[in-house]
Amino acid sequence: MDYFFQIDTLLLNPHFCLVLEVKNYSGHLYFDGDYKQLIRTKDDKKDIFDCPIQQVKRQVFHLSKIIELNKLPTIPIESLVVFTHPKAHIESSPNYYEALKMVIKSPLLSERISDLYRKYSKQVYSPKEIKKMVRTLKKYNEPYDPNLIKKYEIDPKHLFNGVLCPICETNTMEYIRTNWKCPICNTTSKKEHIAALTDYALLISTTISNKECKEYLKLTSSSKAYHLLSSLNFPYTGSTKSRIYHLDSLISDK
């Protein structure tokens, strides 16, 4: 395969596959069926996200291609978008029927799975085919690390460290207390480091240490780097001092 895709959770059994796209968003979440986007309103601020329904549909398509390429029996593949945050208020435009069918909150998950067992009572995969499917998925499983520096032979010395001001676009912002502030135009932001870390994941690596984050974002202390990385809830490995954060979620479906 010459492309990558990421599945949050895959439930595999002899009757069907279930692909889950899991989100932990809070606030008012509106699924816009006209433009296929998710609009979150929180603290009087609106954020626009790629629609997770479209994400999970792409995942189903790619999974079906893997099954086809490896000559496995065709099995029903269902998908759900699951919101885990208890303070998520979900709505959709009236014409977005897929949202009504596919989007649920986590307490309903067990009920939906039971419904699928009733819907797909026929066994499609034998235990042997289940094992083959697992081996196949493990064979394809590898972390997505674009490593554009190596691909395009970029000298890392030419990369620009720091958080760019979204207004000036050439000036580095400073992290003061809990805000990024541009010393030239005084623009402030609480989340501008996310764009910088996304660039890091795309250009350098999908993993980052506390020290690397401090240097890359031009922070004045390791505690600030720890606070920013922890606040984004990235998966991590290792103990506190040697902790490595995984940034894959920043570049999923990009």
Phi and psi in degrees as GROMACS dihedral restraints (atoms count N, CA, C in turn):
[ dihedral_restraints ]
;  ai    aj    ak    al  type     phi  dphi    fc
    3     4     5     6     1  -109.7    20    10
    4     5     6     7     1    23.8    20    10
    6     7     8     9     1  -144.6    20    10
    7     8     9    10     1   163.6    20    10
    9    10    11    12     1  -120.4    20    10
   10    11    12    13     1   147.5    20    10
   12    13    14    15     1  -147.3    20    10
   13    14    15    16     1   158.9    20    10
   15    16    17    18     1  -127.1    20    10
   16    17    18    19     1   133.0    20    10
   18    19    20    21     1  -113.2    20    10
   19    20    21    22     1   126.9    20    10
   21    22    23    24     1   -62.3    20    10
   22    23    24    25     1   -57.2    20    10
   24    25    26    27     1  -143.6    20    10
   25    26    27    28     1   134.8    20    10
   27    28    29    30     1  -124.6    20    10
   28    29    30    31     1   121.0    20    10
   30    31    32    33     1  -102.0    20    10
   31    32    33    34     1   120.6    20    10
   33    34    35    36     1  -119.5    20    10
   34    35    36    37     1   129.2    20    10
   36    37    38    39     1  -145.7    20    10
   37    38    39    40     1   172.2    20    10
   39    40    41    42     1   -63.3    20    10
   40    41    42    43     1   -14.7    20    10
   42    43    44    45     1   -99.7    20    10
   43    44    45    46     1   -35.5    20    10
   45    46    47    48     1  -164.8    20    10
   46    47    48    49     1   165.6    20    10
   48    49    50    51     1  -108.5    20    10
   49    50    51    52     1   144.8    20    10
   51    52    53    54     1  -128.2    20    10
   52    53    54    55     1   117.3    20    10
   54    55    56    57     1   -96.7    20    10
   55    56    57    58     1   127.1    20    10
   57    58    59    60     1  -115.6    20    10
   58    59    60    61     1   128.4    20    10
   60    61    62    63     1  -105.2    20    10
   61    62    63    64     1   112.0    20    10
   63    64    65    66     1  -104.1    20    10
   64    65    66    67     1   129.0    20    10
   66    67    68    69     1  -126.4    20    10
   67    68    69    70     1   144.5    20    10
   69    70    71    72     1  -115.9    20    10
   70    71    72    73     1    39.7    20    10
   72    73    74    75     1   -80.1    20    10
   73    74    75    76     1   145.8    20    10
   75    76    77    78     1  -116.0    20    10
   76    77    78    79     1   173.8    20    10
   78    79    80    81     1    95.6    20    10
   79    80    81    82     1  -170.5    20    10
   81    82    83    84     1   -85.7    20    10
   82    83    84    85     1   120.0    20    10
   84    85    86    87     1  -113.7    20    10
   85    86    87    88     1   118.2    20    10
   87    88    89    90     1  -117.6    20    10
   88    89    90    91     1   120.7    20    10
   90    91    92    93     1   -89.0    20    10
   91    92    93    94     1   112.0    20    10
   93    94    95    96     1   -90.1    20    10
   94    95    96    97     1   108.1    20    10
   96    97    98    99     1   -74.3    20    10
   97    98    99   100     1   -24.0    20    10
   99   100   101   102     1   -70.7    20    10
  100   101   102   103     1   -43.8    20    10
  102   103   104   105     1  -110.0    20    10
  103   104   105   106     1     5.8    20    10
  105   106   107   108     1    51.3    20    10
  106   107   108   109     1    60.0    20    10
  108   109   110   111     1  -141.3    20    10
  109   110   111   112     1   161.1    20    10
  111   112   113   114     1  -110.4    20    10
  112   113   114   115     1   125.4    20    10
  114   115   116   117     1  -111.0    20    10
  115   116   117   118     1   120.7    20    10
  117   118   119   120     1  -107.1    20    10
  118   119   120   121     1   129.8    20    10
  120   121   122   123     1  -113.5    20    10
  121   122   123   124     1   120.5    20    10
  123   124   125   126     1  -148.6    20    10
  124   125   126   127     1   130.4    20    10
  126   127   128   129     1    53.4    20    10
  127   128   129   130     1    43.3    20    10
  129   130   131   132     1    63.1    20    10
  130   131   132   133     1    20.2    20    10
  132   133   134   135     1  -122.9    20    10
  133   134   135   136     1   138.8    20    10
  135   136   137   138     1  -105.1    20    10
  136   137   138   139     1   135.0    20    10
  138   139   140   141     1  -124.3    20    10
  139   140   141   142     1   140.6    20    10
  141   142   143   144     1  -107.7    20    10
  142   143   144   145     1   130.2    20    10
  144   145   146   147     1  -124.0    20    10
  145   146   147   148     1   155.1    20    10
  147   148   149   150     1   -58.8    20    10
  148   149   150   151     1   141.2    20    10
  150   151   152   153     1   -69.5    20    10
  151   152   153   154     1   121.3    20    10
  153   154   155   156     1   -64.9    20    10
  154   155   156   157     1   -21.0    20    10
  156   157   158   159     1   -64.8    20    10
  157   158   159   160     1   -44.3    20    10
  159   160   161   162     1   -67.6    20    10
  160   161   162   163     1   -35.1    20    10
  162   163   164   165     1   -59.9    20    10
  163   164   165   166     1   -49.4    20    10
  165   166   167   168     1   -70.7    20    10
  166   167   168   169     1   -28.8    20    10
  168   169   170   171     1   -66.1    20    10
  169   170   171   172     1   -38.1    20    10
  171   172   173   174     1   -65.4    20    10
  172   173   174   175     1   -38.8    20    10
  174   175   176   177     1   -63.3    20    10
  175   176   177   178     1   -41.1    20    10
  177   178   179   180     1   -62.1    20    10
  178   179   180   181     1   -42.7    20    10
  180   181   182   183     1   -60.9    20    10
  181   182   183   184     1   -47.9    20    10
  183   184   185   186     1   -66.6    20    10
  184   185   186   187     1   -37.7    20    10
  186   187   188   189     1   -64.2    20    10
  187   188   189   190     1   -40.3    20    10
  189   190   191   192     1   -63.8    20    10
  190   191   192   193     1   -33.9    20    10
  192   193   194   195     1   -68.2    20    10
  193   194   195   196     1   -38.1    20    10
  195   196   197   198     1   -62.2    20    10
  196   197   198   199     1   -43.7    20    10
  198   199   200   201     1   -61.2    20    10
  199   200   201   202     1   -43.1    20    10
  201   202   203   204     1   -66.0    20    10
  202   203   204   205     1   -45.7    20    10
  204   205   206   207     1   -62.4    20    10
  205   206   207   208     1   -32.1    20    10
  207   208   209   210     1   -97.6    20    10
  208   209   210   211     1    12.1    20    10
  210   211   212   213     1    55.6    20    10
  211   212   213   214     1    37.9    20    10
  213   214   215   216     1   -86.9    20    10
  214   215   216   217     1   153.5    20    10
  216   217   218   219     1   -59.5    20    10
  217   218   219   220     1   143.5    20    10
  219   220   221   222     1   -67.5    20    10
  220   221   222   223     1   127.9    20    10
  222   223   224   225     1  -126.4    20    10
  223   224   225   226     1   143.4    20    10
  225   226   227   228     1   -58.2    20    10
  226   227   228   229     1   134.4    20    10
  228   229   230   231     1  -120.2    20    10
  229   230   231   232     1   116.0    20    10
  231   232   233   234     1  -105.4    20    10
  232   233   234   235     1   163.7    20    10
  234   235   236   237     1  -147.2    20    10
  235   236   237   238     1   148.8    20    10
  237   238   239   240     1  -141.6    20    10
  238   239   240   241     1   149.1    20    10
  240   241   242   243     1  -106.2    20    10
  241   242   243   244     1   120.4    20    10
  243   244   245   246     1  -114.6    20    10
  244   245   246   247     1   122.7    20    10
  246   247   248   249     1  -100.8    20    10
  247   248   249   250     1   125.4    20    10
  249   250   251   252     1   -98.6    20    10
  250   251   252   253     1   -17.7    20    10
  252   253   254   255     1   -75.4    20    10
  253   254   255   256     1   129.6    20    10
  255   256   257   258     1   -65.9    20    10
  256   257   258   259     1   -19.5    20    10
  258   259   260   261     1  -101.6    20    10
  259   260   261   262     1    24.8    20    10
  261   262   263   264     1   -86.6    20    10
  262   263   264   265     1   123.4    20    10
  264   265   266   267     1  -108.9    20    10
  265   266   267   268     1   111.3    20    10
  267   268   269   270     1  -105.8    20    10
  268   269   270   271     1   131.2    20    10
  270   271   272   273     1  -140.7    20    10
  271   272   273   274     1   164.0    20    10
  273   274   275   276     1  -145.5    20    10
  274   275   276   277     1   159.9    20    10
  276   277   278   279     1   -66.5    20    10
  277   278   279   280     1   148.5    20    10
  279   280   281   282     1   -57.6    20    10
  280   281   282   283     1   -27.7    20    10
  282   283   284   285     1   -89.2    20    10
  283   284   285   286     1     0.0    20    10
  285   286   287   288     1   -94.7    20    10
  286   287   288   289     1    77.1    20    10
  288   289   290   291     1   -66.2    20    10
  289   290   291   292     1   -30.5    20    10
  291   292   293   294     1   -62.8    20    10
  292   293   294   295     1   -32.8    20    10
  294   295   296   297     1   -64.9    20    10
  295   296   297   298     1   -41.8    20    10
  297   298   299   300     1   -64.7    20    10
  298   299   300   301     1   -31.8    20    10
  300   301   302   303     1   -85.5    20    10
  301   302   303   304     1   -36.1    20    10
  303   304   305   306     1  -106.8    20    10
  304   305   306   307     1   -18.1    20    10
  306   307   308   309     1   -98.9    20    10
  307   308   309   310     1   125.9    20    10
  309   310   311   312     1  -139.2    20    10
  310   311   312   313     1   166.7    20    10
  312   313   314   315     1   -97.7    20    10
  313   314   315   316     1   153.3    20    10
  315   316   317   318     1   -54.8    20    10
  316   317   318   319     1   -34.2    20    10
  318   319   320   321     1   -60.8    20    10
  319   320   321   322     1   -20.8    20    10
  321   322   323   324     1   -87.9    20    10
  322   323   324   325     1    -4.0    20    10
  324   325   326   327     1   -61.8    20    10
  325   326   327   328     1   -47.1    20    10
  327   328   329   330     1   -62.1    20    10
  328   329   330   331     1   -35.7    20    10
  330   331   332   333     1   -65.9    20    10
  331   332   333   334     1   -42.3    20    10
  333   334   335   336     1   -65.4    20    10
  334   335   336   337     1   -38.8    20    10
  336   337   338   339     1   -64.2    20    10
  337   338   339   340     1   -40.9    20    10
  339   340   341   342     1   -61.2    20    10
  340   341   342   343     1   -39.7    20    10
  342   343   344   345     1   -61.0    20    10
  343   344   345   346     1   -39.3    20    10
  345   346   347   348     1   -68.6    20    10
  346   347   348   349     1   -36.4    20    10
  348   349   350   351     1   -63.2    20    10
  349   350   351   352     1   -37.7    20    10
  351   352   353   354     1   -70.5    20    10
  352   353   354   355     1   -36.0    20    10
  354   355   356   357     1   -69.9    20    10
  355   356   357   358     1   -40.8    20    10
  357   358   359   360     1  -112.6    20    10
  358   359   360   361     1    75.9    20    10
  360   361   362   363     1   -79.7    20    10
  361   362   363   364     1   -19.4    20    10
  363   364   365   366     1   -80.4    20    10
  364   365   366   367     1   132.8    20    10
  366   367   368   369     1   -79.9    20    10
  367   368   369   370     1   126.0    20    10
  369   370   371   372     1  -100.1    20    10
  370   371   372   373     1   -43.7    20    10
  372   373   374   375     1  -103.3    20    10
  373   374   375   376     1   136.2    20    10
  375   376   377   378     1   -80.8    20    10
  376   377   378   379     1   165.7    20    10
  378   379   380   381     1   -55.1    20    10
  379   380   381   382     1   -35.1    20    10
  381   382   383   384     1   -66.0    20    10
  382   383   384   385     1   -40.4    20    10
  384   385   386   387     1   -72.3    20    10
  385   386   387   388     1   -31.9    20    10
  387   388   389   390     1   -61.6    20    10
  388   389   390   391     1   -45.9    20    10
  390   391   392   393     1   -62.4    20    10
  391   392   393   394     1   -39.3    20    10
  393   394   395   396     1   -65.3    20    10
  394   395   396   397     1   -40.5    20    10
  396   397   398   399     1   -61.6    20    10
  397   398   399   400     1   -43.5    20    10
  399   400   401   402     1   -63.2    20    10
  400   401   402   403     1   -44.7    20    10
  402   403   404   405     1   -61.7    20    10
  403   404   405   406     1   -40.7    20    10
  405   406   407   408     1   -62.4    20    10
  406   407   408   409     1   -46.3    20    10
  408   409   410   411     1   -65.8    20    10
  409   410   411   412     1   -37.0    20    10
  411   412   413   414     1   -65.6    20    10
  412   413   414   415     1   -35.1    20    10
  414   415   416   417     1   -64.1    20    10
  415   416   417   418     1   -39.8    20    10
  417   418   419   420     1   -81.6    20    10
  418   419   420   421     1   -16.8    20    10
  420   421   422   423     1   -73.3    20    10
  421   422   423   424     1   120.7    20    10
  423   424   425   426     1  -157.5    20    10
  424   425   426   427     1   145.5    20    10
  426   427   428   429     1   -62.5    20    10
  427   428   429   430     1   142.6    20    10
  429   430   431   432     1   -85.6    20    10
  430   431   432   433     1   111.4    20    10
  432   433   434   435     1  -131.4    20    10
  433   434   435   436     1    97.9    20    10
  435   436   437   438     1   -62.9    20    10
  436   437   438   439     1   -30.4    20    10
  438   439   440   441     1    45.0    20    10
  439   440   441   442     1    57.7    20    10
  441   442   443   444     1   -67.8    20    10
  442   443   444   445     1   -24.9    20    10
  444   445   446   447     1   -60.6    20    10
  445   446   447   448     1   -46.3    20    10
  447   448   449   450     1   -70.4    20    10
  448   449   450   451     1   -42.1    20    10
  450   451   452   453     1   -61.0    20    10
  451   452   453   454     1   -43.0    20    10
  453   454   455   456     1  -103.8    20    10
  454   455   456   457     1    10.8    20    10
  456   457   458   459     1    53.3    20    10
  457   458   459   460     1    51.5    20    10
  459   460   461   462     1   -89.2    20    10
  460   461   462   463     1   134.4    20    10
  462   463   464   465     1   -77.0    20    10
  463   464   465   466     1   118.6    20    10
  465   466   467   468     1   -54.1    20    10
  466   467   468   469     1   -25.3    20    10
  468   469   470   471     1   -64.1    20    10
  469   470   471   472     1   -21.3    20    10
  471   472   473   474     1   -87.1    20    10
  472   473   474   475     1    -5.2    20    10
  474   475   476   477     1   -77.2    20    10
  475   476   477   478     1   147.6    20    10
  477   478   479   480     1   -96.4    20    10
  478   479   480   481     1   114.9    20    10
  480   481   482   483     1   -83.9    20    10
  481   482   483   484     1   158.2    20    10
  483   484   485   486     1   104.4    20    10
  484   485   486   487     1   173.9    20    10
  486   487   488   489     1  -102.1    20    10
  487   488   489   490     1   115.5    20    10
  489   490   491   492     1   -75.5    20    10
  490   491   492   493     1   140.9    20    10
  492   493   494   495     1   -69.1    20    10
  493   494   495   496     1   128.4    20    10
  495   496   497   498     1   -69.3    20    10
  496   497   498   499     1   -16.0    20    10
  498   499   500   501     1   -92.8    20    10
  499   500   501   502     1   -55.3    20    10
  501   502   503   504     1   -72.2    20    10
  502   503   504   505     1   -36.9    20    10
  504   505   506   507     1    69.1    20    10
  505   506   507   508     1    -5.9    20    10
  507   508   509   510     1  -124.9    20    10
  508   509   510   511     1    -9.2    20    10
  510   511   512   513     1  -101.6    20    10
  511   512   513   514     1   144.7    20    10
  513   514   515   516     1   -87.1    20    10
  514   515   516   517     1   132.0    20    10
  516   517   518   519     1   -82.7    20    10
  517   518   519   520     1   156.9    20    10
  519   520   521   522     1  -111.2    20    10
  520   521   522   523     1   141.7    20    10
  522   523   524   525     1   -92.5    20    10
  523   524   525   526     1   109.9    20    10
  525   526   527   528     1  -119.5    20    10
  526   527   528   529     1   115.7    20    10
  528   529   530   531     1    58.9    20    10
  529   530   531   532     1  -108.9    20    10
  531   532   533   534     1  -116.5    20    10
  532   533   534   535     1    18.2    20    10
  534   535   536   537     1  -129.4    20    10
  535   536   537   538     1   146.6    20    10
  537   538   539   540     1   -88.6    20    10
  538   539   540   541     1   133.9    20    10
  540   541   542   543     1  -134.4    20    10
  541   542   543   544     1   133.6    20    10
  543   544   545   546     1   -84.1    20    10
  544   545   546   547     1   125.0    20    10
  546   547   548   549     1   -72.2    20    10
  547   548   549   550     1   -11.6    20    10
  549   550   551   552     1   -93.8    20    10
  550   551   552   553     1   -54.0    20    10
  552   553   554   555     1  -107.9    20    10
  553   554   555   556     1    -0.7    20    10
  555   556   557   558     1    66.9    20    10
  556   557   558   559     1    15.7    20    10
  558   559   560   561     1   -62.8    20    10
  559   560   561   562     1   137.5    20    10
  561   562   563   564     1  -120.9    20    10
  562   563   564   565     1   153.4    20    10
  564   565   566   567     1  -158.5    20    10
  565   566   567   568     1   147.0    20    10
  567   568   569   570     1   -96.4    20    10
  568   569   570   571     1   -17.0    20    10
  570   571   572   573     1  -124.6    20    10
  571   572   573   574     1    13.4    20    10
  573   574   575   576     1   -66.2    20    10
  574   575   576   577     1   -20.5    20    10
  576   577   578   579     1   -66.9    20    10
  577   578   579   580     1   -21.5    20    10
  579   580   581   582     1   -64.3    20    10
  580   581   582   583     1   -42.0    20    10
  582   583   584   585     1   -63.7    20    10
  583   584   585   586     1   -40.1    20    10
  585   586   587   588     1   -65.7    20    10
  586   587   588   589     1   -41.2    20    10
  588   589   590   591     1   -69.6    20    10
  589   590   591   592     1   -31.3    20    10
  591   592   593   594     1   -64.1    20    10
  592   593   594   595     1   -43.2    20    10
  594   595   596   597     1   -60.9    20    10
  595   596   597   598     1   -39.9    20    10
  597   598   599   600     1   -61.3    20    10
  598   599   600   601     1   -44.7    20    10
  600   601   602   603     1   -64.1    20    10
  601   602   603   604     1   -37.7    20    10
  603   604   605   606     1   -75.4    20    10
  604   605   606   607     1   -38.0    20    10
  606   607   608   609     1   -95.7    20    10
  607   608   609   610     1   -34.7    20    10
  609   610   611   612     1  -113.5    20    10
  610   611   612   613     1   -62.2    20    10
  612   613   614   615     1  -164.6    20    10
  613   614   615   616     1   153.3    20    10
  615   616   617   618     1   -88.8    20    10
  616   617   618   619     1     5.6    20    10
  618   619   620   621     1  -125.5    20    10
  619   620   621   622     1   149.9    20    10
  621   622   623   624     1  -150.1    20    10
  622   623   624   625     1   141.0    20    10
  624   625   626   627     1   -95.4    20    10
  625   626   627   628     1   170.1    20    10
  627   628   629   630     1   -60.5    20    10
  628   629   630   631     1   -43.4    20    10
  630   631   632   633     1   -64.2    20    10
  631   632   633   634     1   -44.2    20    10
  633   634   635   636     1   -63.9    20    10
  634   635   636   637     1   -38.2    20    10
  636   637   638   639     1   -64.6    20    10
  637   638   639   640     1   -43.8    20    10
  639   640   641   642     1   -58.1    20    10
  640   641   642   643     1   -45.0    20    10
  642   643   644   645     1   -71.2    20    10
  643   644   645   646     1   -41.3    20    10
  645   646   647   648     1   -68.7    20    10
  646   647   648   649     1   -41.4    20    10
  648   649   650   651     1   -87.3    20    10
  649   650   651   652     1    -1.5    20    10
  651   652   653   654     1    58.7    20    10
  652   653   654   655     1    47.9    20    10
  654   655   656   657     1   -86.7    20    10
  655   656   657   658     1   157.3    20    10
  657   658   659   660     1   -89.3    20    10
  658   659   660   661     1   -10.4    20    10
  660   661   662   663     1  -151.9    20    10
  661   662   663   664     1   155.6    20    10
  663   664   665   666     1   -68.8    20    10
  664   665   666   667     1   -29.9    20    10
  666   667   668   669     1   -64.7    20    10
  667   668   669   670     1   -34.0    20    10
  669   670   671   672     1   -67.8    20    10
  670   671   672   673     1   -40.3    20    10
  672   673   674   675     1   -63.0    20    10
  673   674   675   676     1   -43.1    20    10
  675   676   677   678     1   -61.4    20    10
  676   677   678   679     1   -44.1    20    10
  678   679   680   681     1   -61.5    20    10
  679   680   681   682     1   -45.9    20    10
  681   682   683   684     1   -65.6    20    10
  682   683   684   685     1   -44.4    20    10
  684   685   686   687     1   -66.9    20    10
  685   686   687   688     1   -41.6    20    10
  687   688   689   690     1   -65.6    20    10
  688   689   690   691     1   -37.0    20    10
  690   691   692   693     1   -66.8    20    10
  691   692   693   694     1   -22.1    20    10
  693   694   695   696     1   -89.2    20    10
  694   695   696   697     1    -2.1    20    10
  696   697   698   699     1    57.3    20    10
  697   698   699   700     1    38.0    20    10
  699   700   701   702     1   -69.8    20    10
  700   701   702   703     1   144.2    20    10
  702   703   704   705     1   -62.2    20    10
  703   704   705   706     1   149.7    20    10
  705   706   707   708     1  -145.6    20    10
  706   707   708   709     1   161.2    20    10
  708   709   710   711     1  -128.5    20    10
  709   710   711   712     1   153.2    20    10
  711   712   713   714     1    93.8    20    10
  712   713   714   715     1   166.5    20    10
  714   715   716   717     1   -77.1    20    10
  715   716   717   718     1   179.6    20    10
  717   718   719   720     1   -56.1    20    10
  718   719   720   721     1   -46.4    20    10
  720   721   722   723     1   -73.9    20    10
  721   722   723   724     1   -33.1    20    10
  723   724   725   726     1  -109.9    20    10
  724   725   726   727     1    24.6    20    10
  726   727   728   729     1   -67.5    20    10
  727   728   729   730     1   135.8    20    10
  729   730   731   732     1  -117.9    20    10
  730   731   732   733     1   125.4    20    10
  732   733   734   735     1   -96.2    20    10
  733   734   735   736     1   142.2    20    10
  735   736   737   738     1  -105.3    20    10
  736   737   738   739     1   121.1    20    10
  738   739   740   741     1   -99.8    20    10
  739   740   741   742     1    13.6    20    10
  741   742   743   744     1   -55.3    20    10
  742   743   744   745     1   -33.9    20    10
  744   745   746   747     1   -63.2    20    10
  745   746   747   748     1   -22.6    20    10
  747   748   749   750     1   -72.6    20    10
  748   749   750   751     1   -24.0    20    10
  750   751   752   753     1  -119.0    20    10
  751   752   753   754     1    11.9    20    10
  753   754   755   756     1   -61.9    20    10
  754   755   756   757     1   133.1    20    10
  756   757   758   759     1    62.1    20    10
  757   758   759   760     1    20.7    20    10
